[in-house]
């Protein structure tokens, strides 16, 4: 049960991270928006008639800080995806195959993903000083968006980074069987929680 919850959390964080990465709504004006890998434009007042483009490689991204941010955010997403696959395999595998579930490198992978994502999020606003962003946002500079407003894609990426950094702190509770009762050990509080025996 606990493994399934952690696997669901890992998969949802990975999906949310992917959604924010492909979103063109990190910074937007009334006729243009851009994100890490995509950008869109539309006629004034007709947002349903958008034409969008993508930066297909790091060479196409217009600024060095933007490239660093894209590499860090993509690396963080890959680590989240790897962590989700580990969590899913531990949740679905028989207990005798994986007796030490949730310990070891899993928390390190989650923490590394969170750190990479946070660094990418902190570096990305530096790219507002690039010619591409200045053309879109008019008077933008580092950490100043000019005429652009913060979009839902950037906010989603920030919330995802916060959630990804909180999961290693919460940790996976240690579960053991003693005299037909399940006892949960929490390393944070060092207390024992007795659970009634469940019918099998």
C-alpha positions as a Markdown table, in Angstrom:
| # | Residue | x | y | z |
|---|---|---|---|---|
| 1 | Unk | 0.0 | 0.0 | 0.0 |
| 2 | Unk | 2.7 | 2.5 | 1.0 |
| 3 | Unk | 4.7 | 1.6 | -2.1 |
| 4 | Unk | 1.7 | 2.2 | -4.4 |
| 5 | Unk | 1.2 | 5.7 | -2.8 |
| 6 | Unk | 4.9 | 6.6 | -3.4 |
| 7 | Unk | 4.8 | 5.2 | -6.9 |
| 8 | Unk | 1.7 | 7.3 | -7.7 |
| 9 | Unk | 3.4 | 10.4 | -6.2 |
| 10 | Unk | 6.5 | 9.8 | -8.3 |
| 11 | Unk | 4.6 | 9.3 | -11.5 |
| 12 | Unk | 2.4 | 12.4 | -10.9 |
| 13 | Unk | 5.5 | 14.5 | -10.2 |
| 14 | Unk | 7.1 | 13.2 | -13.4 |
| 15 | Unk | 4.0 | 14.0 | -15.5 |
| 16 | Unk | 3.6 | 17.5 | -14.0 |
| 17 | Unk | 7.2 | 18.2 | -14.6 |
| 18 | Unk | 6.9 | 17.1 | -18.3 |
| 19 | Unk | 3.8 | 19.2 | -18.7 |
| 20 | Unk | 5.6 | 22.3 | -17.4 |
| 21 | Unk | 8.6 | 21.6 | -19.6 |
| 22 | Unk | 6.6 | 21.5 | -22.8 |
| 23 | Unk | 4.4 | 24.4 | -21.8 |
| 24 | Unk | 4.9 | 27.7 | -23.7 |
| 25 | Unk | 3.3 | 29.6 | -20.9 |
| 26 | Unk | 6.3 | 30.5 | -18.6 |
| 27 | Unk | 6.3 | 34.2 | -19.6 |
| 28 | Unk | 3.5 | 35.7 | -21.7 |
| 29 | Unk | 2.2 | 38.9 | -23.2 |
| 30 | Unk | -1.1 | 39.6 | -24.9 |
| 31 | Unk | 0.2 | 38.2 | -28.2 |
| 32 | Unk | 3.2 | 36.0 | -27.4 |
| 33 | Unk | 4.3 | 33.4 | -24.8 |
| 34 | Unk | 7.4 | 31.3 | -24.4 |
| 35 | Unk | 8.7 | 28.5 | -22.2 |
| 36 | Unk | 11.9 | 26.5 | -22.0 |
| 37 | Unk | 11.4 | 24.5 | -25.2 |
| 38 | Unk | 8.3 | 26.1 | -26.9 |
| 39 | Unk | 6.9 | 29.5 | -27.9 |
| 40 | Unk | 3.6 | 30.6 | -29.3 |
| 41 | Unk | 2.2 | 33.7 | -30.9 |
| 42 | Unk | -1.4 | 34.8 | -31.9 |
| 43 | Unk | -3.3 | 37.8 | -33.2 |
| 44 | Unk | -4.4 | 40.4 | -30.7 |
| 45 | Unk | -7.6 | 39.2 | -29.1 |
| 46 | Unk | -7.7 | 35.8 | -30.8 |
| 47 | Unk | -5.9 | 33.4 | -28.5 |
| 48 | Unk | -7.4 | 30.3 | -30.1 |
| 49 | Unk | -5.6 | 31.0 | -33.4 |
| 50 | Unk | -2.0 | 30.2 | -32.1 |
| 51 | Unk | 1.0 | 29.3 | -34.1 |
| 52 | Unk | 3.7 | 27.6 | -32.0 |
| 53 | Unk | 7.3 | 26.6 | -32.5 |
| 54 | Unk | 9.9 | 24.6 | -30.6 |
| 55 | Unk | 13.5 | 24.7 | -29.8 |
| 56 | Unk | 14.5 | 21.3 | -31.1 |
| 57 | Unk | 18.0 | 21.3 | -29.7 |
| 58 | Unk | 20.2 | 23.2 | -27.4 |
| 59 | Unk | 21.8 | 25.0 | -30.4 |
| 60 | Unk | 18.4 | 26.5 | -31.3 |
| 61 | Unk | 17.9 | 28.0 | -27.8 |
| 62 | Unk | 18.7 | 31.7 | -28.0 |
| 63 | Unk | 20.7 | 32.3 | -24.8 |
| 64 | Unk | 23.4 | 30.5 | -22.8 |
| 65 | Unk | 21.6 | 30.9 | -19.5 |
| 66 | Unk | 18.5 | 29.5 | -21.2 |
| 67 | Unk | 20.5 | 26.5 | -22.4 |
| 68 | Unk | 21.9 | 25.8 | -18.9 |
| 69 | Unk | 18.4 | 26.1 | -17.5 |
| 70 | Unk | 17.0 | 23.7 | -20.2 |
| 71 | Unk | 19.7 | 21.2 | -19.5 |
| 72 | Unk | 19.2 | 21.3 | -15.8 |
| 73 | Unk | 15.4 | 21.1 | -16.0 |
| 74 | Unk | 15.6 | 18.2 | -18.5 |
| 75 | Unk | 18.1 | 16.4 | -16.3 |
| 76 | Unk | 15.8 | 16.9 | -13.3 |
| 77 | Unk | 12.9 | 15.5 | -15.3 |
| 78 | Unk | 15.0 | 12.5 | -16.4 |
| 79 | Unk | 15.9 | 11.8 | -12.7 |
| 80 | Unk | 12.3 | 12.1 | -11.7 |
| 81 | Unk | 11.3 | 9.7 | -14.5 |
| 82 | Unk | 14.0 | 7.2 | -13.4 |
| 83 | Unk | 12.9 | 7.6 | -9.7 |
| 84 | Unk | 9.2 | 6.9 | -10.8 |
| 85 | Unk | 10.2 | 3.8 | -12.6 |
| 86 | Unk | 12.1 | 2.6 | -9.5 |
| 87 | Unk | 9.2 | 3.3 | -7.3 |
| 88 | Unk | 6.8 | 1.6 | -9.6 |
| 89 | Unk | 9.0 | -1.5 | -9.9 |
| 90 | Unk | 9.3 | -1.7 | -6.1 |
| 91 | Unk | 5.6 | -1.3 | -5.7 |
| 92 | Unk | 4.7 | -4.0 | -8.2 |
| 93 | Unk | 7.5 | -6.5 | -7.4 |
| 94 | Unk | 7.0 | -9.3 | -4.9 |
| 95 | Unk | 8.2 | -8.5 | -1.4 |
| 96 | Unk | 10.8 | -11.3 | -1.4 |
| 97 | Unk | 12.5 | -9.9 | -4.5 |
| 98 | Unk | 12.9 | -6.4 | -3.0 |
| 99 | Unk | 13.1 | -6.7 | 0.8 |
| 100 | Unk | 14.7 | -3.3 | 1.4 |
| 101 | Unk | 12.2 | -1.2 | -0.6 |
| 102 | Unk | 12.4 | 2.5 | -0.5 |
| 103 | Unk | 15.9 | 2.7 | 1.0 |
| 104 | Unk | 19.2 | 3.5 | -0.5 |
| 105 | Unk | 19.6 | 5.4 | -3.8 |
| 106 | Unk | 15.9 | 6.2 | -4.3 |
| 107 | Unk | 15.9 | 9.2 | -1.9 |
| 108 | Unk | 19.2 | 10.3 | -3.4 |
| 109 | Unk | 17.7 | 10.2 | -6.9 |
| 110 | Unk | 14.7 | 12.2 | -5.8 |
| 111 | Unk | 16.9 | 14.8 | -4.0 |
| 112 | Unk | 19.2 | 15.1 | -7.1 |
| 113 | Unk | 16.1 | 15.6 | -9.3 |
| 114 | Unk | 14.8 | 18.3 | -7.0 |
| 115 | Unk | 18.1 | 20.1 | -6.8 |
| 116 | Unk | 18.6 | 20.1 | -10.6 |
| 117 | Unk | 15.0 | 21.4 | -11.1 |
| 118 | Unk | 15.5 | 24.2 | -8.6 |
| 119 | Unk | 18.8 | 25.3 | -10.2 |
| 120 | Unk | 17.1 | 25.2 | -13.6 |
| 121 | Unk | 14.3 | 27.4 | -12.3 |
| 122 | Unk | 16.6 | 29.9 | -10.7 |
| 123 | Unk | 18.8 | 30.2 | -13.9 |
| 124 | Unk | 15.9 | 30.5 | -16.3 |
| 125 | Unk | 14.9 | 34.2 | -15.5 |
| 126 | Unk | 18.5 | 35.2 | -16.3 |
| 127 | Unk | 17.5 | 34.5 | -19.9 |
| 128 | Unk | 15.1 | 37.4 | -19.8 |
| 129 | Unk | 18.1 | 39.6 | -20.8 |
| 130 | Unk | 18.4 | 37.7 | -24.1 |
| 131 | Unk | 17.5 | 39.4 | -27.4 |
| 132 | Unk | 14.7 | 36.8 | -27.9 |
| 133 | Unk | 13.1 | 37.7 | -24.5 |
| 134 | Unk | 13.7 | 41.5 | -25.0 |
| 135 | Unk | 11.9 | 41.4 | -28.3 |
| 136 | Unk | 8.9 | 39.5 | -26.7 |
| 137 | Unk | 8.8 | 41.4 | -23.4 |
| 138 | Unk | 10.1 | 44.7 | -24.6 |
| 139 | Unk | 12.1 | 46.1 | -21.6 |
| 140 | Unk | 13.0 | 42.8 | -19.9 |
| 141 | Unk | 16.3 | 42.2 | -18.2 |
| 142 | Unk | 17.7 | 39.6 | -15.8 |
| 143 | Unk | 15.0 | 38.7 | -13.3 |
| 144 | Unk | 12.8 | 41.5 | -14.6 |
| 145 | Unk | 10.1 | 40.4 | -17.0 |
| 146 | Unk | 9.3 | 43.8 | -18.5 |
| 147 | Unk | 5.9 | 43.6 | -20.3 |
| 148 | Unk | 5.6 | 39.8 | -19.8 |
| 149 | Unk | 3.6 | 38.2 | -17.1 |
| 150 | Unk | 4.4 | 35.0 | -15.2 |
| 151 | Unk | 2.5 | 32.1 | -16.8 |
| 152 | Unk | 1.1 | 28.9 | -15.4 |
| 153 | Unk | 3.9 | 26.8 | -16.8 |
| 154 | Unk | 6.5 | 28.4 | -14.6 |
| 155 | Unk | 4.3 | 28.4 | -11.5 |
| 156 | Unk | 3.6 | 24.7 | -12.1 |
| 157 | Unk | 7.4 | 24.0 | -12.4 |
| 158 | Unk | 8.0 | 25.8 | -9.1 |
| 159 | Unk | 5.3 | 23.8 | -7.3 |
| 160 | Unk | 6.6 | 20.6 | -8.8 |
| 161 | Unk | 10.1 | 21.5 | -7.5 |
| 162 | Unk | 8.8 | 22.2 | -4.0 |
| 163 | Unk | 6.9 | 18.9 | -4.0 |
| 164 | Unk | 9.9 | 17.0 | -5.3 |
| 165 | Unk | 12.2 | 18.5 | -2.6 |
| 166 | Unk | 9.7 | 17.7 | 0.2 |
| 167 | Unk | 9.4 | 14.0 | -0.7 |
| 168 | Unk | 13.0 | 13.0 | 0.4 |
| 169 | Unk | 12.4 | 14.9 | 3.7 |
| 170 | Unk | 9.2 | 12.9 | 4.4 |
| 171 | Unk | 11.0 | 9.6 | 3.5 |
| 172 | Unk | 9.5 | 6.1 | 3.2 |
| 173 | Unk | 8.4 | 4.7 | 6.6 |
| 174 | Unk | 10.1 | 1.5 | 7.8 |
| 175 | Unk | 7.6 | -1.3 | 8.1 |
| 176 | Unk | 8.3 | -4.6 | 10.0 |
| 177 | Unk | 6.2 | -7.5 | 11.3 |
| 178 | Unk | 6.3 | -8.2 | 15.1 |
| 179 | Unk | 3.9 | -10.7 | 16.7 |
| 180 | Unk | 1.3 | -10.5 | 14.0 |
| 181 | Unk | 1.1 | -6.7 | 14.2 |
| 182 | Unk | 2.4 | -4.2 | 11.7 |
| 183 | Unk | 4.6 | -1.6 | 13.4 |
| 184 | Unk | 5.6 | 1.5 | 11.5 |
| 185 | Unk | 8.9 | 3.1 | 12.5 |
| 186 | Unk | 9.4 | 6.7 | 11.7 |
| 187 | Unk | 13.0 | 7.8 | 11.7 |
| 188 | Unk | 11.9 | 11.5 | 12.2 |
| 189 | Unk | 10.0 | 11.0 | 15.4 |
| 190 | Unk | 11.5 | 7.7 | 16.6 |
| 191 | Unk | 8.0 | 6.6 | 17.8 |
| 192 | Unk | 6.2 | 3.3 | 17.2 |
| 193 | Unk | 2.7 | 3.2 | 15.8 |
| 194 | Unk | 0.8 | 0.0 | 16.4 |
| 195 | Unk | -1.6 | -1.0 | 13.6 |
| 196 | Unk | -4.4 | -3.5 | 14.1 |
| 197 | Unk | -4.0 | -6.7 | 12.1 |
| 198 | Unk | -5.8 | -6.6 | 8.8 |
| 199 | Unk | -7.7 | -9.6 | 7.5 |
| 200 | Unk | -6.0 | -11.2 | 4.5 |
